[in-house]
Structure formats: structure tokens, C-alpha cells
Amino acid sequence: MLLVPCPNCGPRNASDLRHVGESTARPDPSTASPEEWRTYLYLRDNVADWNVETWYCTRGCRKYFKLERNTATNEFRNPPLPGTKVGGKA
């Protein structure tokens, strides 16, 4: 069982969340070429190391959040504490 640290609900079973995938910067729609869109939509690094990922809490707060996870060991680095916002203030 993988416990995912939701910043709003606290540690949750991974079955209570949806793994959205690797977080990547979205290209500017007004200037991006078709190749840039293809890269953004379909190509991922798929590293066996630390990776920033997006998760969605399906059974709790129903919010998206980002976490840094080691894809080889499933460890989470610097998980946010429940009830804190970005920057450490509630």
C-alpha cells in the first residue's frame, strides 16, 4: 500500500487518489509549434529517480496538488503538511 501525503487531507491510500502524471510546463498556445504540443502531450522523461508529479484527491478534498516522489522507491520528499499552503502558511 502506498500512502500519499495529501496537503489537505493528510496521508491517504493511493487508491483514494488519481496519479495524473509527471508535471511539465505547458507551452504558450499562441506561439507553440505542433512539435512543441506533441512533446508536451505525449513525451515524458520516465526517470527512475526523483520526479515532480501531479496527483488528484478523488475521495477527500477533490483538489490537484504536486508532490516530489522517487519513482524507484516510492518515497516522497518534502511532503506538505496537512492544512498548510505553499510557503508554509495556513
C-alpha positions, 0 to 999 in steps of 0.5 A: 500500500502506498500512502500519499501525503495529501496537503489537505487531507493528510496521508491517504491510500493511493487508491483514494487518489488519481496519479495524473502524471509527471508535471511539465510546463505547458507551452504558450498556445499562441506561439507553440509549434505542433512539435512543441504540443506533441512533446508536451502531450505525449513525451515524458522523461520516465526517470527512475529517480526523483520526479515532480508529479501531479496527483488528484484527491478523488475521495477527500478534498477533490483538489490537484496538488504536486508532490516530489516522489522517487519513482524507484522507491516510492518515497516522497520528499518534502511532503506538505503538511496537512492544512498548510499552503505553499510557503508554509502558511495556513 
